[in-house]
Amino acid sequence: MAEDNTVLVGSKPVMNYVLAVITQFNSGAKKVVLKARGRAISRAVDVAEIVRNKFLSKLKVKDIKISTEMRGAEGEQTNISTIEIHLA
């Protein structure tokens, strides 16, 4: 289950996630975590950069965590890359 200050990045347009991050900070959050898997990783990076460069210039990337998840049934497992971008 996602925490209140977590934005799960998927296949929607980038500006939807930018708005979600800005809304989190405007409602008093001190830290927001962008989480993405697979092909959505580049979209999460785009979201972080757009928020930092165009909207909240004092925002800093505090941490980036990368990992790999095993997905699928036994014997048919594939690796899916994941990323967490911590903004504060």
C-alpha positions in Angstrom: 0.0 0.0 0.0 1.3 3.4 -1.0 2.1 6.0 1.7 0.4 9.4 1.6 3.5 11.1 0.2 4.1 8.6 -2.6 3.2 9.1 -6.3 3.1 5.9 -8.3 4.1 6.7 -11.9 2.5 4.6 -14.6 1.3 5.2 -18.2 -0.7 8.5 -17.8 0.7 11.8 -19.3 3.7 13.3 -17.5 1.8 16.4 -16.4 -0.7 14.4 -14.4 2.1 13.2 -12.2 3.7 16.7 -12.0 0.4 18.0 -10.8 0.2 15.2 -8.2 3.7 16.0 -6.8 3.0 19.7 -6.7 -0.4 19.1 -4.9 1.5 16.9 -2.3 3.9 19.7 -1.5 1.2 22.4 -1.5 -0.8 20.4 1.0 2.2 20.5 3.5 4.3 17.4 2.6 8.0 17.8 3.3 9.0 14.9 1.2 7.4 13.1 -1.8 8.6 9.8 -3.3 8.1 9.0 -7.0 8.0 5.2 -7.6 8.0 3.6 -11.0 8.7 0.2 -12.7 9.9 -0.8 -16.1 9.1 1.6 -19.0 7.6 4.1 -16.6 11.1 4.8 -15.1 11.9 7.4 -17.7 8.5 9.1 -17.1 9.3 9.3 -13.4 12.7 11.0 -14.1 10.9 13.4 -16.4 8.4 14.2 -13.7 11.1 14.9 -11.1 13.0 17.2 -13.6 9.9 19.1 -14.7 8.9 19.8 -11.0 12.4 20.9 -10.1 13.1 23.0 -13.1 9.8 24.6 -13.9 7.7 24.7 -10.7 9.5 24.2 -7.4 13.1 25.4 -8.0 14.2 25.0 -4.3 13.3 21.3 -4.5 16.2 18.8 -4.1 16.6 15.2 -5.1 17.5 13.7 -1.6 17.8 10.0 -2.7 17.4 7.7 -5.6 17.0 4.0 -5.0 17.1 1.4 -7.8 16.3 -2.3 -7.6 15.0 -5.3 -9.5 11.8 -7.2 -8.9 11.1 -10.8 -10.0 7.7 -11.0 -11.5 5.7 -13.9 -13.0 4.9 -17.5 -12.2 7.6 -20.0 -11.1 9.7 -20.9 -14.2 8.5 -17.9 -16.2 9.9 -15.2 -14.0 11.2 -12.0 -15.5 13.2 -9.1 -14.0 11.6 -5.7 -13.8 13.6 -2.7 -12.8 12.2 -0.2 -10.2 13.2 3.3 -9.1 12.3 5.5 -6.2 13.1 9.2 -6.4 12.9 11.1 -3.1 12.2 14.8 -3.5 12.4 17.2 -0.5 
